[in-house]
């Protein structure tokens, strides 16, 4: 069992995007040394200035680390940075642990686990929920799949990044749990957007409406955290639409494989395809509002508003 402690355990980190930058930053603040790799070195400039070492490839990251984290965009990226010629598995040392925190395919998580095990290495899938806010506040929900011993070793590291850390089962179970999470969010976001559209069309002050509905049974994380952003036309990404479309595609594929009919998810996926087609793929998931408002001939971003925030 790998013993993890600041000043001793060497952290490797692959992917310093919207969430990854904050997550590895928390580990560095806790005293862990970090070697990082991202496709654009400029994106890691602040972390390098803070003391992180730069590596030219995921393979090099793994060779210099005890625990290697990755959080990238798509399953193809996960495959490349883990199983590719210059991937982490090519450089990893026996006894190390690979941790993929990307939302990816459960079957790929199992494939990586098996390939790692053949090299005497543990692999864990640990996708997260909470977006940029959760990452910045070290308040993520971390859904973990893998062997219990490896998961136990990682607890001190997960605790620096998240508040809710649950071992869901064997390899792939973390990814399956994240699909449950994404199904909940995708259909729930439709309700948030449609409710705010209704309030706007009825002539209500949406900030005042939020005071009434937010704390009650209608409340949700999306309403409380993303509703205010919609009201003031802030569609910056906490999580990219294009990545959310990817997640829903994975969930739909898995549901078909299991013989499930999930019409709500299918509808949400189609609506988000529209958001992406309209050029909002690099906006946050709450940009669904821009597509739904257009269906009712409402120019959401140029609407009259009494917003004071």
C-alpha positions in Angstrom: 0.0 0.0 0.0 1.4 3.3 -1.1 1.9 5.7 1.9 1.0 9.2 0.9 2.4 12.3 2.7 3.4 15.9 1.8 7.1 16.4 1.2 7.5 12.7 0.3 4.9 11.7 -2.3 5.6 13.0 -5.8 2.5 14.1 -7.7 2.2 14.0 -11.4 -0.5 16.0 -13.1 -1.7 15.8 -16.7 -4.2 18.5 -17.9 -4.4 22.0 -16.3 -7.7 23.3 -17.7 -10.6 25.0 -16.0 -10.7 22.5 -13.2 -7.3 20.8 -13.2 -5.3 24.0 -12.5 -7.1 24.6 -9.2 -7.0 20.9 -8.2 -3.3 20.5 -8.6 -2.8 23.9 -7.0 -4.5 22.7 -3.8 -2.1 19.7 -3.7 0.8 22.0 -4.1 -0.5 24.2 -1.3 -0.7 21.2 0.9 3.0 20.6 0.4 3.1 18.0 -2.4 5.7 18.5 -5.2 4.2 18.4 -8.6 5.4 17.6 -12.1 2.9 18.7 -14.7 2.2 18.3 -18.4 -0.4 20.0 -20.6 -0.6 20.5 -24.3 0.0 24.2 -24.0 2.8 25.0 -21.6 1.4 28.6 -21.4 -1.7 27.3 -19.6 0.6 26.0 -16.8 2.7 29.1 -16.5 1.2 30.1 -13.1 1.8 26.7 -11.7 5.4 26.6 -12.9 5.9 30.0 -11.4 4.5 28.5 -8.2 7.0 25.7 -8.2 5.7 22.9 -10.3 8.2 21.2 -12.6 7.4 20.9 -16.3 7.6 17.6 -18.2 7.6 17.2 -22.0 5.2 14.3 -22.1 2.8 12.2 -19.9 5.4 9.4 -20.0 8.0 11.8 -18.4 5.5 12.9 -15.8 4.9 9.3 -14.8 8.6 8.5 -14.6 9.0 11.3 -12.1 5.9 10.7 -9.9 4.4 8.3 -7.4 0.7 9.2 -8.1 -0.2 10.4 -11.6 -3.4 12.3 -12.1 -5.0 13.1 -15.4 -8.0 15.3 -16.2 -8.4 16.0 -19.9 -11.2 16.5 -22.4 -12.4 13.4 -24.1 -12.0 9.6 -23.9 -9.6 9.8 -26.9 -7.5 12.2 -24.9 -7.5 9.8 -21.9 -6.4 7.0 -24.2 -3.6 9.1 -25.6 -2.2 10.4 -22.4 -2.5 7.1 -20.6 -2.1 4.2 -23.2 -0.3 6.1 -26.0 3.4 5.7 -26.9 4.2 8.8 -24.8 1.4 8.0 -22.3 1.8 7.7 -18.6 1.6 4.0 -18.5 4.8 3.8 -20.7 6.8 5.6 -18.0 5.1 4.6 -14.8 7.1 2.8 -12.1 5.8 -0.4 -10.3 3.9 0.5 -7.1 2.7 3.8 -8.5 -1.0 4.7 -8.9 -2.7 6.2 -12.0 -5.8 8.3 -11.3 -7.9 9.5 -14.2 -10.3 12.3 -13.1 -11.7 12.9 -16.6 -15.3 12.1 -17.2 -14.8 9.2 -19.6 -16.1 5.8 -20.7 -16.5 3.1 -18.0 -15.1 0.5 -20.5 -12.0 2.6 -21.0 -11.5 2.8 -17.2 -11.6 -1.0 -17.0 -9.2 -1.3 -20.0 -6.7 1.1 -18.3 -7.1 -0.8 -15.0 -6.2 -4.1 -16.6 -3.3 -2.7 -18.6 -1.9 -1.0 -15.4 -2.3 -4.2 -13.4 -0.2 -6.1 -15.9 2.6 -3.7 -15.2 2.3 -3.9 -11.4 0.5 -0.6 -11.2 -2.8 0.4 -9.7 -5.3 2.5 -11.8 -8.3 4.3 -10.4 -11.1 6.2 -12.1 -12.2 9.2 -10.1 -14.3 11.6 -12.1 -15.5 14.7 -10.3 -18.5 17.0 -10.1 -18.7 20.6 -8.9 -17.3 22.6 -11.9 -14.9 25.5 -11.6 -16.5 26.6 -8.3 -16.0 23.3 -6.7 -12.5 23.0 -8.0 -11.5 26.4 -6.7 -13.1 25.8 -3.3 -11.7 22.3 -3.0 -15.3 21.2 -2.6 -15.7 18.7 -5.4 -17.6 15.4 -5.3 -15.2 12.7 -6.2 -16.7 9.4 -7.4 -14.1 6.6 -7.2 -13.7 3.2 -8.9 -10.9 0.8 -8.3 -9.3 -1.5 -5.7 -10.0 -0.6 -2.1 -6.3 -0.5 -1.1 -5.4 2.0 -3.8 -8.4 4.1 -3.0 -7.5 4.2 0.6 -4.0 5.3 -0.2 -5.4 8.2 -2.2 -7.7 9.6 0.5 -5.3 12.3 1.7 -4.9 13.6 -1.8 -8.6 13.5 -2.6 -9.3 15.3 0.7 -7.3 18.3 -0.6 -9.6 18.6 -3.6 -13.0 17.5 -2.6 -15.6 17.4 0.2 -17.5 14.3 -0.8 -15.3 11.3 -1.6 -17.1 8.0 -2.1 -15.6 4.7 -3.3 -18.3 3.3 -5.6 -16.8 -0.1 -6.4 -14.5 -1.8 -8.9 -12.8 -0.2 -11.9 -15.4 1.7 -14.0 -17.8 2.3 -11.1 -16.6 5.9 -10.7 -17.4 6.6 -14.3 -20.8 5.0 -14.1 -21.6 7.1 -11.1 -20.6 10.2 -13.0 -23.0 9.2 -15.7 -25.8 9.2 -13.1 -24.7 12.7 -12.1 -24.7 14.0 -15.6 -28.2 12.6 -16.3 -29.5 14.4 -13.3 -27.8 17.7 -14.3 -28.8 17.5 -18.0 -32.5 17.2 -17.4 -32.5 19.5 -14.4 -30.9 22.2 -16.4 -33.9 22.2 -18.8 -36.1 23.0 -15.8 -33.9 25.8 -14.5 -33.8 27.5 -17.9 -37.5 27.1 -18.7 -38.4 28.4 -15.2 -36.3 31.6 -15.6 -37.7 32.1 -19.1 -41.2 31.9 -17.7 -40.4 34.4 -15.0 -38.9 36.8 -17.5 -41.8 36.6 -19.9 -44.2 37.1 -17.0 -42.4 40.4 -16.2 -40.9 39.3 -12.9 -37.6 40.5 -11.4 -35.6 37.2 -11.6 -33.4 38.1 -8.6 -36.5 38.5 -6.5 -37.9 35.2 -7.9 -34.7 33.5 -6.9 -35.1 34.6 -3.3 -38.4 32.7 -3.1 -37.8 29.5 -5.1 -34.1 28.9 -4.4 -34.3 27.8 -0.8 -37.4 25.5 -1.2 -38.2 22.2 -2.8 -37.5 23.7 -6.3 -33.9 24.6 -5.3 -30.9 22.9 -6.8 -27.2 23.5 -7.2 -27.7 24.5 -10.8 -30.4 27.0 -9.9 -28.4 28.6 -7.0 -25.0 28.7 -8.7 -25.8 29.0 -12.4 -29.2 30.8 -12.3 -27.5 34.1 -11.2 -25.0 33.8 -14.0 -27.8 33.4 -16.5 -29.6 36.4 -15.2 -26.5 38.7 -15.7 -25.5 37.0 -19.0 -22.4 35.4 -17.7 -22.0 32.2 -19.7 -18.3 31.7 -19.0 -17.5 28.0 -18.6 -17.4 26.1 -15.3 -17.8 23.1 -17.5 -17.8 23.3 -21.3 -20.9 22.5 -23.3 -18.9 20.4 -25.7 -17.7 18.2 -22.9 -21.2 17.9 -21.5 -22.4 16.7 -25.0 -19.6 14.2 -24.8 -20.8 13.0 -21.4 -24.4 12.6 -22.5 -23.2 10.7 -25.5 -21.4 8.2 -23.2 -24.5 7.9 -20.9 -26.7 7.3 -23.9 -24.4 4.6 -25.3 -24.2 2.9 -21.9 -28.0 3.0 -21.5 -28.4 1.4 -24.9 -25.9 -1.3 -24.0 -27.9 -2.0 -20.8 -31.2 -1.9 -22.6 -32.5 1.2 -20.9 -34.9 3.8 -22.5 -34.0 7.3 -21.2 -36.1 9.7 -23.2 -35.3 12.7 -20.9 -31.6 12.3 -21.4 -32.1 11.9 -25.2 -34.1 15.2 -25.3 -31.4 17.0 -23.2 -28.7 15.7 -25.5 -30.5 17.0 -28.6 -31.0 20.4 -27.0 -27.4 20.6 -26.1 -26.4 19.6 -29.6 -28.3 22.7 -30.7 -26.4 24.9 -28.2 -23.1 23.5 -29.6 -24.3 24.0 -33.2 -25.1 27.7 -32.4 -21.4 28.2 -31.5 -21.6 28.0 -27.8 -19.6 24.8 -27.3 -16.9 26.5 -25.3 -19.5 28.3 -23.0 -20.7 26.8 -19.8 -23.5 24.3 -19.6 -25.9 27.0 -18.5 -25.7 28.4 -22.1 -28.6 26.1 -22.7 -30.6 29.2 -21.9 -29.4 30.8 -25.2 -30.8 28.0 -27.3 -34.1 27.7 -25.4 -34.8 31.4 -25.3 -34.3 31.6 -29.1 -37.1 29.0 -29.5 -39.5 31.5 -28.0 -38.0 34.5 -30.0 -36.5 36.0 -26.9 -33.1 37.7 -27.3 -31.9 36.7 -23.8 -28.7 38.7 -23.8 -30.4 41.9 -24.9 -33.5 41.6 -22.9 -34.7 44.4 -20.7 -33.7 43.5 -17.1 -34.0 45.0 -13.7 -31.1 42.9 -12.4 -29.0 44.6 -9.8 -26.2 42.0 -9.7 
